Amino acid sequence: MGEAERGEAAPRVRVSFWCCNRHQTIPSFASDAAIPEFWDCPRCGLPAGQDETNPPAPPHAEPYKTHLAYVKERRNDTDGAAILEEALERLRQTPGSILRRGA
């Protein structure tokens, strides 16, 4: 399929981006399009910028947190004990529960 069937290609401009690992990426953009400040490096996934001597720093990665860690950020020990006691009391009130008093 040639240009006659597809129509004329829009004028293009190629822009170089560099990541902190010194990988160069050269995507092409329509000449009238806004050029983004950053581009994801296809080799390592880090952000890349247009300044080869001063590429963007890698993003700060937060360590993985468990659900319990997030809960502990929002609740203190007193709140946690009160919520636990409330839940246990509801279980004790459930017919047939092994937590029923005197059972």
N, CA, C and O of each residue as an XYZ file, in Angstrom:
412
protein
N       0.856     -1.170      0.000
C       0.000      0.000      0.000
C       0.902      1.233      0.000
O       1.737      1.410      0.887
N       0.723      2.050     -0.977
C       1.584      3.218     -1.110
C       0.947      4.470     -0.539
O      -0.157      4.440      0.006
N       1.666      5.563     -0.677
C       1.187      6.839     -0.158
C      -0.094      7.289     -0.845
O      -0.916      7.974     -0.237
N      -0.265      6.918     -2.080
C      -1.461      7.327     -2.823
C      -2.723      6.736     -2.184
O      -3.760      7.397     -2.136
N      -2.639      5.495     -1.694
C      -3.791      4.857     -1.067
C      -4.032      5.353      0.360
O      -5.181      5.449      0.791
N      -2.971      5.667      1.092
C      -3.100      6.077      2.495
C      -3.255      7.574      2.658
O      -3.748      8.038      3.686
N      -2.854      8.313      1.689
C      -2.835      9.765      1.824
C      -1.431     10.208      2.210
O      -0.562      9.380      2.485
N      -1.222     11.479      2.227
C       0.102     11.995      2.550
C       0.368     11.925      4.041
O      -0.525     12.153      4.857
N       1.597     11.609      4.382
C       1.992     11.570      5.793
C       2.149     12.998      6.311
O       2.602     13.889      5.591
N       1.771     13.194      7.552
C       1.922     14.516      8.172
C       3.410     14.800      8.374
O       4.190     13.877      8.610
N       3.802     16.055      8.284
C       5.202     16.380      8.546
C       5.583     15.958      9.970
O       4.815     16.149     10.914
N       6.756     15.394     10.103
C       7.209     14.841     11.382
C       8.467     15.531     11.866
O       9.233     16.105     11.091
N       8.658     15.455     13.194
C       9.893     15.914     13.817
C      10.319     14.817     14.792
O       9.492     14.266     15.520
N      11.605     14.510     14.799
C      12.142     13.486     15.709
C      12.855     14.196     16.854
O      13.640     15.119     16.640
N      12.563     13.744     18.084
C      13.118     14.368     19.288
C      13.830     13.308     20.107
O      13.295     12.220     20.322
N      15.042     13.623     20.567
C      15.807     12.684     21.392
C      15.491     12.875     22.870
O      15.392     13.999     23.362
N      15.338     11.755     23.562
C      15.136     11.728     25.009
C      16.170     10.790     25.613
O      16.504      9.766     25.015
N      16.688     11.134     26.811
C      17.665     10.304     27.508
C      17.188     10.034     28.926
O      16.669     10.921     29.603
N      17.375      8.775     29.370
C      17.052      8.426     30.753
C      18.338      8.456     31.571
O      19.418      8.674     31.022
N      18.229      8.239     32.886
C      19.420      8.295     33.744
C      20.375      7.137     33.484
O      21.519      7.177     33.937
N      19.933      6.102     32.763
C      20.819      4.996     32.366
C      21.502      5.267     31.033
O      22.165      4.391     30.478
N      21.337      6.486     30.521
C      21.942      6.959     29.268
C      21.384      6.260     28.029
O      22.041      6.224     26.989
N      20.188      5.711     28.136
C      19.531      5.148     26.954
C      18.915      6.297     26.165
O      18.278      7.183     26.735
N      19.107      6.276     24.861
C      18.534      7.305     24.007
C      17.313      6.737     23.283
O      17.354      5.627     22.752
N      16.234      7.508     23.269
C      15.011      7.167     22.563
C      14.692      8.322     21.634
O      14.774      9.484     22.032
N      14.330      8.009     20.395
C      14.046      9.072     19.425
C      12.664      8.844     18.818
O      12.566      8.340     17.699
N      11.594      9.204     19.531
C      10.265      9.084     18.933
C      10.015     10.218     17.946
O      10.669     11.259     18.003
N       9.077     10.009     17.057
C       8.721     11.076     16.119
C       7.330     11.592     16.461
O       6.456     10.842     16.894
N       7.151     12.888     16.257
C       5.898     13.571     16.560
C       5.471     14.371     15.343
O       6.302     14.766     14.525
N       4.190     14.602     15.231
C       3.707     15.508     14.185
C       4.329     16.872     14.445
O       4.461     17.287     15.596
N       4.709     17.563     13.391
C       5.442     18.820     13.561
C       4.629     19.879     14.297
O       5.203     20.794     14.889
N       3.299     19.771     14.270
C       2.491     20.767     14.975
C       2.034     20.283     16.360
O       1.267     20.975     17.029
N       2.497     19.098     16.797
C       2.110     18.547     18.101
C       2.992     19.121     19.206
O       4.137     19.506     18.971
N       2.436     19.169     20.413
C       3.212     19.596     21.580
C       4.150     18.458     21.977
O       3.723     17.310     22.101
N       5.411     18.776     22.172
C       6.410     17.777     22.557
C       6.363     17.633     24.075
O       6.469     18.629     24.789
N       6.204     16.394     24.585
C       6.136     16.221     26.033
C       7.492     16.481     26.690
O       8.540     16.332     26.061
N       7.453     16.868     27.954
C       8.685     17.133     28.697
C       9.427     15.829     28.995
O      10.657     15.784     28.969
N       8.661     14.765     29.279
C       9.254     13.465     29.610
C       8.685     12.388     28.701
O       7.589     12.519     28.155
N       9.469     11.312     28.551
C       9.076     10.168     27.739
C       9.556      8.927     28.463
O      10.672      8.923     28.983
N       8.759      7.878     28.515
C       9.190      6.643     29.176
C      10.208      5.918     28.304
O       9.976      5.692     27.117
N      11.333      5.560     28.906
C      12.370      4.828     28.179
C      11.852      3.422     27.871
O      11.434      2.714     28.787
N      11.869      3.000     26.599
C      11.369      1.661     26.266
C      12.303      0.540     26.722
O      11.888     -0.618     26.770
N      13.551      0.857     27.056
C      14.498     -0.178     27.487
C      14.414     -0.468     28.971
O      14.458     -1.630     29.375
N      14.290      0.583     29.807
C      14.293      0.359     31.252
C      13.043      0.880     31.951
O      12.844      0.600     33.133
N      12.194      1.631     31.247
C      10.949      2.113     31.826
C      11.063      3.372     32.663
O      10.053      3.870     33.161
N      12.269      3.899     32.830
C      12.454      5.114     33.624
C      12.094      6.345     32.793
O      12.096      6.286     31.563
N      11.786      7.459     33.460
C      11.475      8.672     32.699
C      12.716      9.193     31.981
O      13.829      9.114     32.503
N      12.512      9.720     30.792
C      13.612     10.277     29.994
C      13.271     11.728     29.670
O      12.107     12.077     29.475
N      14.306     12.570     29.613
C      14.133     13.976     29.290
C      14.952     14.347     28.076
O      15.713     13.528     27.562
N      14.802     15.579     27.613
C      15.479     16.020     26.397
C      16.904     16.508     26.640
O      17.657     16.689     25.683
N      17.293     16.726     27.898
C      18.640     17.194     28.217
C      19.537     15.990     28.491
O      19.412     15.341     29.530
N      20.438     15.694     27.562
C      21.306     14.514     27.692
C      22.211     14.607     28.920
O      22.483     13.591     29.560
N      22.673     15.795     29.253
C      23.600     15.948     30.387
C      22.883     15.961     31.742
O      23.525     15.789     32.778
N      21.566     16.162     31.743
C      20.827     16.217     32.997
C      19.496     15.468     32.857
O      18.431     16.086     32.848
N      19.564     14.127     32.749
C      18.319     13.363     32.604
C      17.531     13.356     33.914
O      18.114     13.577     34.976
N      16.222     13.109     33.864
C      15.430     13.080     35.094
C      15.856     11.935     36.013
O      16.262     10.867     35.556
N      15.755     12.184     37.301
C      16.109     11.164     38.290
C      15.033     10.078     38.305
O      13.873     10.340     37.986
N      15.424      8.858     38.677
C      14.414      7.804     38.765
C      13.407      8.143     39.862
O      13.775      8.756     40.864
N      12.158      7.758     39.690
C      11.157      8.070     40.703
C      11.423      7.298     41.988
O      11.948      6.185     41.968
N      11.053      7.910     43.099
C      11.221      7.270     44.401
C      10.147      6.206     44.551
O       8.957      6.512     44.486
N      10.550      4.978     44.748
C       9.597      3.875     44.870
C       9.280      3.641     46.343
O      10.173      3.435     47.166
N       7.997      3.678     46.651
C       7.553      3.383     48.013
C       7.628      1.877     48.231
O       7.283      1.104     47.337
N       8.076      1.452     49.414
C       8.107      0.015     49.675
C       6.691     -0.557     49.737
O       5.736      0.150     50.060
N       6.574     -1.822     49.427
C       5.276     -2.490     49.447
C       4.746     -2.504     50.873
O       5.472     -2.830     51.812
N       3.487     -2.151     51.026
C       2.858     -2.190     52.343
C       1.711     -3.194     52.314
O       0.963     -3.285     51.341
N       1.595     -3.933     53.393
C       0.483     -4.870     53.517
C      -0.770     -4.111     53.931
O      -0.708     -2.944     54.320
N      -1.902     -4.791     53.842
C      -3.160     -4.194     54.275
C      -3.070     -3.825     55.757
O      -3.550     -2.770     56.172
N      -2.458     -4.695     56.539
C      -2.323     -4.432     57.972
C      -1.491     -3.184     58.240
O      -1.795     -2.431     59.165
N      -0.452     -2.951     57.452
C       0.378     -1.750     57.632
C      -0.441     -0.484     57.383
O      -0.299      0.501     58.106
N      -1.300     -0.510     56.359
C      -2.156      0.651     56.093
C      -3.158      0.867     57.224
O      -3.421      2.005     57.615
N      -3.716     -0.221     57.749
C      -4.662     -0.102     58.862
C      -3.960      0.489     60.075
O      -4.517      1.348     60.760
N      -2.742      0.033     60.344
C      -2.000      0.531     61.511
C      -1.650      2.012     61.376
O      -1.476      2.700     62.382
N      -1.547      2.504     60.151
C      -1.307      3.940     59.959
C      -2.523      4.761     60.384
O      -2.385      5.892     60.850
N      -3.715      4.184     60.221
C      -4.947      4.929     60.508
C      -5.462      4.705     61.919
O      -6.236      5.522     62.418
N      -5.062      3.634     62.572
C      -5.597      3.269     63.886
C      -4.477      3.127     64.911
O      -3.380      2.674     64.586
N      -4.764      3.517     66.148
C      -3.797      3.255     67.220
C      -4.205      1.956     67.921
O      -5.232      1.368     67.583
N      -3.401      1.504     68.901
C      -3.668      0.228     69.568
C      -4.997      0.233     70.317
O      -5.696     -0.780     70.352
N      -5.345      1.365     70.912
C      -6.607      1.457     71.651
C      -7.800      1.276     70.706
O      -8.738      0.540     71.010
N      -7.750      1.962     69.554
C      -8.818      1.809     68.561
C      -8.902      0.368     68.076
O      -9.993     -0.185     67.932
N      -7.749     -0.234     67.828
C      -7.712     -1.615     67.346
C      -8.315     -2.581     68.349
O      -9.060     -3.485     67.971
N      -7.997     -2.398     69.633
C      -8.545     -3.275     70.668
C     -10.066     -3.112     70.755
O     -10.782     -4.098     70.932
N     -10.560     -1.881     70.634
C     -11.998     -1.631     70.710
C     -12.721     -2.277     69.522
O     -13.786     -2.870     69.694
N     -12.152     -2.164     68.326
C     -12.761     -2.759     67.130
C     -12.758     -4.282     67.244
O     -13.739     -4.931     66.881
N     -11.661     -4.857     67.746
C     -11.580     -6.306     67.916
C     -12.624     -6.788     68.921
O     -13.315     -7.777     68.676
N     -12.736     -6.096     70.039
C     -13.713     -6.495     71.056
C     -15.138     -6.413     70.509
O     -15.964     -7.283     70.787
N     -15.423     -5.373     69.736
C     -16.747     -5.218     69.123
C     -17.051     -6.378     68.176
O     -18.159     -6.916     68.177
N     -16.056     -6.759     67.366
C     -16.244     -7.866     66.428
C     -16.423     -9.186     67.173
O     -17.263     -9.999     66.789
N     -15.652     -9.410     68.223
C     -15.787    -10.638     69.005
C     -17.148    -10.713     69.688
O     -17.752    -11.782     69.766
N     -17.622     -9.580     70.179
C     -18.932     -9.562     70.835
C     -20.031     -9.913     69.833
O     -20.970    -10.632     70.174
N     -19.924     -9.410     68.595
C     -20.905     -9.770     67.569
C     -20.874    -11.273     67.284
O     -21.917    -11.897     67.090
N     -19.669    -11.845     67.261
C     -19.557    -13.291     67.038
C     -20.141    -14.070     68.205
O     -20.775    -15.106     68.006
N     -19.933    -13.582     69.410
C     -20.472    -14.262     70.593
C     -22.000    -14.274     70.582
O     -22.618    -15.196     71.114
N     -22.602    -13.268     69.985
C     -24.058    -13.168     69.930
C     -24.661    -14.025     68.815
O     -25.876    -14.217     68.775
N     -23.837    -14.532     67.925
C     -24.307    -15.338     66.807
C     -24.685    -16.733     67.301
O     -23.872    -17.398     67.944
N     -25.903    -17.185     67.012
C     -26.304    -18.528     67.435
C     -25.386    -19.595     66.822
O     -25.073    -19.539     65.633
N     -24.970    -20.536     67.613
C     -24.114    -21.617     67.147
C     -22.645    -21.264     67.077
O     -21.841    -22.075     66.618
N     -22.273    -20.076     67.518
C     -20.880    -19.661     67.455
C     -20.062    -20.385     68.521
O     -20.540    -20.582     69.638
N     -18.856    -20.774     68.193
C     -17.983    -21.420     69.184
C     -17.456    -20.403     70.192
O     -16.841    -20.785     71.187
N     -17.686    -19.131     69.953
C     -17.220    -18.082     70.869
C     -18.277    -17.708     71.917
O     -18.040    -16.835     72.753
N     -19.422    -18.357     71.873
C     -20.472    -18.023     72.840
C     -20.006    -18.358     74.240
O     -19.399    -19.401     74.480
N     -20.294    -17.478     75.134
C     -19.913    -17.672     76.543
C     -20.737    -18.797     77.144
O     -21.944    -18.897     76.920
N     -20.064    -19.637     77.907
C     -20.754    -20.712     78.599
C     -21.063    -21.886     77.705
O     -21.700    -22.843     78.145
N     -20.630    -21.839     76.466
C     -20.916    -22.951     75.562
C     -19.834    -23.995     75.641
O     -19.903    -25.010     74.948
